[in-house]
Structure formats: C-alpha cells, structure tokens
Amino acid sequence: MIRKDEFGEIVQMATDTLRSNKLRSALTVLGVVIGVAVVIGVSSIGRGLDDNVRSIVASIGSNVVFAFHIEPFTFGRPTEEMRTRKELTYDDSLAIAQLPHVKAVTAGVRYFRPELGVGTFAVKYGDRKAKNTILEGDQSSAKDVFDLQIASGRWFSEVDEEHRTPVVLLGSDTTEELFGINDPLGKEVNIEGQLFTVIGVAKQVKSVFGGGKNPEDNKVYFPLSTLRKLHPELKQHWISIKATSHDDMPKVIDETRELLRRRRKVPPDKPDNFAVFTADSISDVWNQLTGMLFIGMFAISSVGLVIGGVGVMNIMLVSVTERTREFGVRKAIGARKRDILLQFTLEAIILTAVGGVIGVLLGAIIVWVIPAVWPSLPARMSMFWTAFGFSAAAGVGLIFGIYPAWKAANLDPIESLRYE
C-alpha cells in the first residue's frame, strides 16, 4: 500500500517532469484540447436549441391537436399518394368543432414558400416596403385555441370574418419595417393593390434560433374569409383543435380521426389519408435531428481524443527511452515497480487532465463567442457534457498511458544503468 507522503512525492515528480518539457507536453495534449472543446461547443449549441424548442412547444399549448392532409414533419420525398391527397376543408373544421371533447377549432391557410419558410409578397405603406412577407388567414376562434399574444390593438371578430372585412394584424418585423416607431393602428397598408386597415400588432414570435430575424415575425394576419377572397386558390387548410383538457387529448385524436375517415370516405382496411398529431411531433422530429448531430459530435470529438491519446502514448514511450537510466537508478536505490508504474501513469493522466481543463476553458470561450458573432445561434453550457469532456480527457491519459508505464516499470535495473 502506498502511503500518503509517497503518493505526494510521486505526484510531485510527475508534475516536475511535465513542467520541464512544456513544449512537448503542449503538443501532446493538443488533440485532447480540440476533442474536449468540440464536445462542449457542440453540446452547448444543442442544449440551447433544445431549450428553445421545448419553450416553443410549451407556448403552443399542452392540449392542442393538429390536423393536415399530409404529415408535415417527414424526411425524404413524399409518395405519389401523398402528393395527390385531397386537402382538408373549412367544412371539416366546422364538423370537428361539434365533437364532444373539443373546446375550440380554427382553420388557417398561408400564402408563402414552404421550402424556405418565407413569404413572397411585399406589403407597402407610403414609400416604405416590407418584402418576403407571409400572408396568413385565420378564424376568429384562433384566439380561443392559442394563447395569442397581441402587442397592441385587437384580434379579428366573428363580424370581421362574416363580412370579409379588409382588416389585418401585422407581425412585429413587418410593423417595424413599415412604420418604425410610429403607431400603425388605423393606418391602411397596400397588399397586392388593395388597401387593408391595421387593427393590431402581434408580439414577437419565439424562434428555435435565439436571435436574428424570424420569418414568423414578417407576417400579415387576415380573417380567413378575407384571405380566401384575395386568394381563392388557397385550399390547404391547417386545422388546430383545442381539447377540453389535457387528459381528453387522446379522445380528441380518436374522435377527429374517426370523423375525418368518415368524411373522406376512407375504407376500413385502408390507412388514413390525412395526419392528426400534437405538438409533441415537433419534439420527436427535433430529437431525431439532434440525435444525428450528437452522433457527428461524438465522431469528431472521438477522433480528437484518440489522436491525443496516441500522442500521449508516443511521447511517453519516447520518455521511457530517454529516462531509462533514471529508472535504473531509482530501482537500484529501492523504488518498486508500482512506484514507477504509478508515477508514469499519473504523468499521462495529469497531462491529459490539463488538456481537459484547457479544452473546457476553450469550450467556454466558444460558447461565449458564438452568440456574440451569430445572435441567431443560442448556446448554453452543459455541466454534464463539461464533466464528460474532462473525464474523457483524463480517461484517455489512463488508457493510453498504461502501456508506457508498464514498460517503464518492467525495465531491468542493471540493463538500465548500462544504458547510454
């Protein structure tokens, strides 16, 4: 058993050896530093995005169900059957509103470029113009389905919808682009040559990416009937359904599926030709994407750590050769195998642990710099991945330092003393 004072002496010798070869030690742990910094940097970005996604899902509401004619969150090319599906209709939303566990329903349509998530129209006020604006039509009941945040003014009423009133709400970015700091309420904006009165301004929409411009803030909200009058070709209704309670959501999903299958005349032996889903689907898709991200992160960081480990082993083997005579002298005056084994192993662990500390500091700098340079990219440092990165660095020293330490401990003292 090694005594406490002996252990302290061995640690002191290991640190003195590393301190006397600063350049070699620095180059040896470079791969470890890069590997740890990559782990912390990528995991911090992933954590920041995860927090934002969870916040967005929570803001949608825990008791909201959605229906659309195709699955909105799918990877790959849609099948021919999906491309030829009949859209959900406004009448479908009215029928769903009569279901027993439904509190409110709203149907909405959009005029935008779905592949880019931005609009195609310009909204004008005087000589000012907001480009790439999304046009969205919603029912007055949308305020009952979602917790709509209105910065100023009001939402559409049933009267507005019934009479196709030419009124709109503007997104926060659209308002700023057209009116600056001036009050837009009561002003008329020009959309496709027609004038619409501004009755409200929506609050800024939370984005997955922390800062920067969000396309959802460059938007004009119309009463659904008004937008359908302006663009009668819009038929892809997105139906949002609020359940009477969170516990009733499974009942709402079943009732909606049964109703839509009946209305769309789907045979009993055929699958649904529509999609009914919840906000959790967003989380599921996001988890798939971040799963791929973390696989890539592990691959990149593992390469850095392995390179660092190979460097540690290589330098330690060189050190064994250089210090052969030293080990011979130590054994001749009574040093045991385990003393030399422990000293050499500690040298490798201390070396990579120092690399781990530097990697953590570099990762922290990266986490601080990323939001400063790219405001749209959130980053929050994770204590778990910080601890993991440091532990992995120390583990690399242990794994790759064992063989050189064993080789040093098993040197023959007589042959070592003869070594030149």
Sequence and secondary structure as in RCSB ss.txt:
>XXXX:A:sequence
MIRKDEFGEIVQMATDTLRSNKLRSALTVLGVVIGVAVVIGVSSIGRGLDDNVRSIVASIGSNVVFAFHIEPFTF
GRPTEEMRTRKELTYDDSLAIAQLPHVKAVTAGVRYFRPELGVGTFAVKYGDRKAKNTILEGDQSSAKDVFDLQI
ASGRWFSEVDEEHRTPVVLLGSDTTEELFGINDPLGKEVNIEGQLFTVIGVAKQVKSVFGGGKNPEDNKVYFPLS
TLRKLHPELKQHWISIKATSHDDMPKVIDETRELLRRRRKVPPDKPDNFAVFTADSISDVWNQLTGMLFIGMFAI
SSVGLVIGGVGVMNIMLVSVTERTREFGVRKAIGARKRDILLQFTLEAIILTAVGGVIGVLLGAIIVWVIPAVWP
SLPARMSMFWTAFGFSAAAGVGLIFGIYPAWKAANLDPIESLRYE
>XXXX:A:secstr
   HHHHHHHHHHHHHHHHTTHHHHHHHTHHHHHHHHHHHHHHHHHHHHHHHHHHHHHHH TTEEEEESS SS  
S   HHHHT     HHHHHHHTTSTTEEEEEEEEEESBTTTTB  EEEEETTEEEEEEEEEEE TTHHHHS   E
EEE    HHHHHTT  EEEE HHHHHHHHTTS  TT EEEETTEEEEEEEEE     SSSSS  GGGSEEEEEHH
HHHHH TT    EEEEEESSGGGHHHHHHHHHHHHHHHTT  TTS  SSEEEETHHHHHHHHHHHHHHHHHHHHH
HHHHHHHHHHHHHHHHHHHHHHTHHHHHHHHHTT  HHHHHHHHHHHHHHHHHHHHHHHHHHHHHHHHHHHHH T
TS     HHHHHHHHHHHHHHHHHHHHHHHHHHHT  HHHHHH  
